[in-house]
Amino acid sequence: MAPEISTKALIFACNEEDLADGETLRLDAEGGIAVYRVDGEFFATSDSCSHEKWSLGEEGELEGHEVLCTLHMARFDVRTGAPLCFPAVLALTKYRTVVTDGRVYVAPNED
């Protein structure tokens, strides 16, 4: 039996079935968080491209584990937040995701 996870400090993102593989969504929490689903796993990063403020959760294109910023074609690894090409040089903030009872949560980062 899996241990019960407290969801008090977590941010609800969506139900598992609400986000299909290859889809993204944007949360307003923490200044904007992008949530991605790749091969049945959920990942989360800061929503704005680190090169220029552009929503990755709403305007980005997910290609495998890479999200493409459609404004200037910067790419990031959704597993780590690392920039993969210019013009982006700064990493996105990465957030931990938790899936429990069919619900997807994002753990806010602590300062």
Contacts in CASP RR format, 6 or more apart in sequence:
PFRMAT RR
TARGET T0000
AUTHOR 0000-0000-0000
METHOD contacts of the structure
MODEL  1
MAPEISTKALIFACNEEDLADGETLRLDAEGGIAVYRVDGEFFATSDSCS
HEKWSLGEEGELEGHEVLCTLHMARFDVRTGAPLCFPAVLALTKYRTVVT
DGRVYVAPNED
5 98 0 8 1.000
5 100 0 8 1.000
7 98 0 8 1.000
7 100 0 8 1.000
7 103 0 8 1.000
7 105 0 8 1.000
9 107 0 8 1.000
9 108 0 8 1.000
10 98 0 8 1.000
10 105 0 8 1.000
10 106 0 8 1.000
10 107 0 8 1.000
10 108 0 8 1.000
11 27 0 8 1.000
11 29 0 8 1.000
11 30 0 8 1.000
11 33 0 8 1.000
11 105 0 8 1.000
11 106 0 8 1.000
11 107 0 8 1.000
11 108 0 8 1.000
12 103 0 8 1.000
12 104 0 8 1.000
12 105 0 8 1.000
13 19 0 8 1.000
13 25 0 8 1.000
13 27 0 8 1.000
13 33 0 8 1.000
13 35 0 8 1.000
13 42 0 8 1.000
13 44 0 8 1.000
13 97 0 8 1.000
13 104 0 8 1.000
13 105 0 8 1.000
13 106 0 8 1.000
14 25 0 8 1.000
14 35 0 8 1.000
14 103 0 8 1.000
14 104 0 8 1.000
15 102 0 8 1.000
15 103 0 8 1.000
15 104 0 8 1.000
16 99 0 8 1.000
16 102 0 8 1.000
16 103 0 8 1.000
16 104 0 8 1.000
17 102 0 8 1.000
19 25 0 8 1.000
19 35 0 8 1.000
19 37 0 8 1.000
19 42 0 8 1.000
19 104 0 8 1.000
20 37 0 8 1.000
21 37 0 8 1.000
21 38 0 8 1.000
21 39 0 8 1.000
21 40 0 8 1.000
22 36 0 8 1.000
22 37 0 8 1.000
22 38 0 8 1.000
22 62 0 8 1.000
22 64 0 8 1.000
23 36 0 8 1.000
23 37 0 8 1.000
23 62 0 8 1.000
24 34 0 8 1.000
24 35 0 8 1.000
24 36 0 8 1.000
24 37 0 8 1.000
24 56 0 8 1.000
24 57 0 8 1.000
24 58 0 8 1.000
24 60 0 8 1.000
24 62 0 8 1.000
24 67 0 8 1.000
25 34 0 8 1.000
25 35 0 8 1.000
25 57 0 8 1.000
26 32 0 8 1.000
26 33 0 8 1.000
26 34 0 8 1.000
26 35 0 8 1.000
26 47 0 8 1.000
26 55 0 8 1.000
26 56 0 8 1.000
26 57 0 8 1.000
26 58 0 8 1.000
27 33 0 8 1.000
27 34 0 8 1.000
27 35 0 8 1.000
27 47 0 8 1.000
27 106 0 8 1.000
29 106 0 8 1.000
29 108 0 8 1.000
30 46 0 8 1.000
30 95 0 8 1.000
30 106 0 8 1.000
30 108 0 8 1.000
30 109 0 8 1.000
31 46 0 8 1.000
31 47 0 8 1.000
32 46 0 8 1.000
32 47 0 8 1.000
32 48 0 8 1.000
33 44 0 8 1.000
33 45 0 8 1.000
33 46 0 8 1.000
33 47 0 8 1.000
33 95 0 8 1.000
33 106 0 8 1.000
34 44 0 8 1.000
34 45 0 8 1.000
34 46 0 8 1.000
34 47 0 8 1.000
34 55 0 8 1.000
34 56 0 8 1.000
34 57 0 8 1.000
34 67 0 8 1.000
35 42 0 8 1.000
35 43 0 8 1.000
35 44 0 8 1.000
35 57 0 8 1.000
35 97 0 8 1.000
35 104 0 8 1.000
35 106 0 8 1.000
36 42 0 8 1.000
36 43 0 8 1.000
36 44 0 8 1.000
36 45 0 8 1.000
36 57 0 8 1.000
36 62 0 8 1.000
36 67 0 8 1.000
36 78 0 8 1.000
37 43 0 8 1.000
38 62 0 8 1.000
38 64 0 8 1.000
38 65 0 8 1.000
38 78 0 8 1.000
39 64 0 8 1.000
42 97 0 8 1.000
42 99 0 8 1.000
42 104 0 8 1.000
43 65 0 8 1.000
43 78 0 8 1.000
43 79 0 8 1.000
43 94 0 8 1.000
43 97 0 8 1.000
44 94 0 8 1.000
44 95 0 8 1.000
44 96 0 8 1.000
44 97 0 8 1.000
44 106 0 8 1.000
45 56 0 8 1.000
45 67 0 8 1.000
45 76 0 8 1.000
45 78 0 8 1.000
45 81 0 8 1.000
45 92 0 8 1.000
45 93 0 8 1.000
45 94 0 8 1.000
45 95 0 8 1.000
46 92 0 8 1.000
46 93 0 8 1.000
46 95 0 8 1.000
47 55 0 8 1.000
47 56 0 8 1.000
47 57 0 8 1.000
47 58 0 8 1.000
48 54 0 8 1.000
48 55 0 8 1.000
48 56 0 8 1.000
49 56 0 8 1.000
49 69 0 8 1.000
49 71 0 8 1.000
49 72 0 8 1.000
49 74 0 8 1.000
49 76 0 8 1.000
49 88 0 8 1.000
49 92 0 8 1.000
50 74 0 8 1.000
50 76 0 8 1.000
50 83 0 8 1.000
50 88 0 8 1.000
50 89 0 8 1.000
50 90 0 8 1.000
50 91 0 8 1.000
50 92 0 8 1.000
51 69 0 8 1.000
51 71 0 8 1.000
51 72 0 8 1.000
51 74 0 8 1.000
51 87 0 8 1.000
51 88 0 8 1.000
51 89 0 8 1.000
51 90 0 8 1.000
52 69 0 8 1.000
52 71 0 8 1.000
52 72 0 8 1.000
54 60 0 8 1.000
54 69 0 8 1.000
54 70 0 8 1.000
54 71 0 8 1.000
54 72 0 8 1.000
56 67 0 8 1.000
56 69 0 8 1.000
56 76 0 8 1.000
56 92 0 8 1.000
57 67 0 8 1.000
59 69 0 8 1.000
59 70 0 8 1.000
59 71 0 8 1.000
60 67 0 8 1.000
60 68 0 8 1.000
60 69 0 8 1.000
60 70 0 8 1.000
61 67 0 8 1.000
61 68 0 8 1.000
61 70 0 8 1.000
62 68 0 8 1.000
62 78 0 8 1.000
65 77 0 8 1.000
65 78 0 8 1.000
65 79 0 8 1.000
66 75 0 8 1.000
66 76 0 8 1.000
66 77 0 8 1.000
66 78 0 8 1.000
66 84 0 8 1.000
67 75 0 8 1.000
67 76 0 8 1.000
67 78 0 8 1.000
68 74 0 8 1.000
68 75 0 8 1.000
69 75 0 8 1.000
69 76 0 8 1.000
69 88 0 8 1.000
72 87 0 8 1.000
73 85 0 8 1.000
73 87 0 8 1.000
74 83 0 8 1.000
74 85 0 8 1.000
74 86 0 8 1.000
74 87 0 8 1.000
74 88 0 8 1.000
75 83 0 8 1.000
75 84 0 8 1.000
75 85 0 8 1.000
75 88 0 8 1.000
76 82 0 8 1.000
76 83 0 8 1.000
76 84 0 8 1.000
76 88 0 8 1.000
76 91 0 8 1.000
76 92 0 8 1.000
77 84 0 8 1.000
79 94 0 8 1.000
80 91 0 8 1.000
80 94 0 8 1.000
81 91 0 8 1.000
81 92 0 8 1.000
81 93 0 8 1.000
81 94 0 8 1.000
82 91 0 8 1.000
83 89 0 8 1.000
83 90 0 8 1.000
83 91 0 8 1.000
83 92 0 8 1.000
93 109 0 8 1.000
95 106 0 8 1.000
95 107 0 8 1.000
95 108 0 8 1.000
95 109 0 8 1.000
96 106 0 8 1.000
96 107 0 8 1.000
97 104 0 8 1.000
97 105 0 8 1.000
97 106 0 8 1.000
97 107 0 8 1.000
98 104 0 8 1.000
98 105 0 8 1.000
98 106 0 8 1.000
98 107 0 8 1.000
99 105 0 8 1.000
END
